Structure formats: structure tokens, C-alpha cells
Amino acid sequence: MPVVHVCSARRRTDKWFLQFWELANEMWKPGQQPIPELFRSEDTIVHKRRYSAFFASDLELTLRELDVGALQLIGWSTSLAVATTAIDAWQHGFPTTVVSDLTIAHAWGGHTVEENQKWSLDYIAAMAKSKLVRSDELMR
């Protein structure tokens, strides 16, 4: 099964992010590579500059070249990157499964991590038609 690591990679000219966040994960600098323990030489890396892994990246082309028909999503943040990627995947014709215990939301809007995680997973299931599973279910 192909593995594609989508890494946030910002440029110093990314005014959209700099209005809201500090410059983190600068392109080609330490911090935007896959976690070494999870990366294999046959894996593929796609850089993204916004929340959705599909927006203005080459993810769709990469998936089509790898003959990928469906996606299993993990990562941070459930309420931003995972949610927008799941919705864009659905719009591009890729069914998604979100591995709920391998995603995590962040606390915002006066809500806890747990509250945002639950709300985000419910939203992804409804709006992106994603299947939700836990990692132990997926491994069976």
C-alpha cells in the first residue's frame, strides 16, 4: 500500500499564514519532514502550504500516478488539516477513512481537545462521507 506523507511547508512569503501564525515548518528547513521512524525509502512526500493537503499541491496527481483509489487519513489537526483534506478528497473522488485515534484536534474556541476532536470527527463523517475507525480495527 503506498504511503504519502503530506508535510506542511511554508515560505517566508506566505502572507496568509503570517497574518495568523508564526513561520513554522519553513520549506526545506528542519521540522517539515516526515517523522523519521515512520518514513520508508519507498514512501512519497508531498508538500502543502495550506490546511488541505489537496489545495495548490501535487497530491491529486501523485495519488493518481500511484493508482490510489481511497485514502486513510491520520495527523494533526483533526479540525483543520484532516477535515479540509477529507472534504477535498471526497470532492476529488477519493473515499476516505479517518483513523480516529491517530488524529488529534487542538483546543480552541473555549472548547477542550476532546470536545473539538469529537465535533471534528462527526463533521468529517457527515460532510466528507468518511468512515471512522480506530487503528486496532484497521489492523484486523
PyMOL commands that set and color helices and strands:
alter all, ss='L'
color gray80, all
select helices_A, chain A and resi 15-20+36-38+59-65+78-91+113-127+135-138
alter helices_A, ss='H'
color red, helices_A
select strands_A, chain A and resi 4-8+44-48+71-76+96-104+131-133
alter strands_A, ss='S'
color yellow, strands_A
deselect
rebuild
show_as cartoon
